[in-house]
Amino acid sequence: LAIEKAGVYGGAKIREALGEVGKEYAGVSGTITFDEKGDRVSGTYEVWKVDLVEGEYSWERIGLISL
């Protein structure tokens, strides 16, 4: 959606459009709001640890961060 709103496929223009798109778009995690630096002002993030054990990857959730 940000690419469509920017009208071009360019990083700077997409970044500018992303804040506007986030204000108007309510996705599965709700409406996303960004601060003046472009960081999310709220949200919950899972922190995962990935280990290689005997040639297989093992995933373990080690934390939950809420803003």
C-alpha positions as CSV (number, residue, x, y, z in Angstrom):
1,L,0.0,0.0,0.0
2,A,2.9,2.4,0.8
3,I,4.4,1.8,-2.7
4,E,1.0,2.4,-4.3
5,K,0.6,5.7,-2.3
6,A,4.2,6.8,-3.1
7,G,3.6,6.3,-6.8
8,V,7.2,5.1,-7.3
9,Y,9.4,2.2,-6.3
10,G,11.9,4.2,-4.3
11,G,12.9,3.8,-0.6
12,A,12.7,7.5,0.5
13,K,9.2,8.0,-1.1
14,I,7.9,4.7,0.3
15,R,9.2,5.6,3.8
16,E,7.3,9.0,3.5
17,A,4.1,7.2,2.4
18,L,4.3,4.5,5.1
19,G,3.3,6.8,8.0
20,E,0.2,8.0,6.1
21,V,-0.8,4.4,5.2
22,G,-0.3,3.3,8.8
23,K,-2.7,5.9,10.0
24,E,-5.4,4.8,7.6
25,Y,-5.0,1.0,7.6
26,A,-6.4,-1.2,10.4
27,G,-4.7,-4.6,9.9
28,V,-4.8,-7.7,12.0
29,S,-2.8,-6.1,14.8
30,G,-4.8,-2.9,14.7
31,T,-4.0,0.6,13.5
32,I,-0.3,1.3,13.3
33,T,0.9,4.7,14.5
34,F,4.4,6.0,13.9
35,D,6.3,8.7,15.8
36,E,8.3,11.5,14.1
37,K,11.3,9.2,13.6
38,G,9.2,6.5,11.9
39,D,9.1,4.1,14.8
40,R,5.9,2.4,16.0
41,V,4.5,4.1,19.1
42,S,2.8,0.9,20.3
43,G,2.8,-2.8,19.7
44,T,3.9,-6.1,21.1
45,Y,6.9,-8.0,19.8
46,E,8.0,-11.6,20.4
47,V,11.7,-12.3,20.8
48,W,12.9,-15.6,19.5
49,K,16.2,-17.5,19.8
50,V,17.2,-19.8,16.9
51,D,19.8,-22.5,17.5
52,L,21.2,-25.1,15.1
53,V,21.0,-28.5,16.8
54,E,22.3,-31.5,15.0
55,G,21.7,-30.0,11.6
56,E,18.1,-28.8,12.5
57,Y,17.0,-25.4,13.5
58,S,15.3,-25.0,16.9
59,W,13.1,-22.0,17.7
60,E,12.5,-20.9,21.2
61,R,10.4,-17.8,22.3
62,I,12.5,-16.1,24.9
63,G,10.7,-12.9,25.5
64,L,7.7,-10.6,24.9
65,I,8.1,-6.8,24.6
66,S,5.2,-4.4,24.7
67,L,5.6,-0.8,23.9
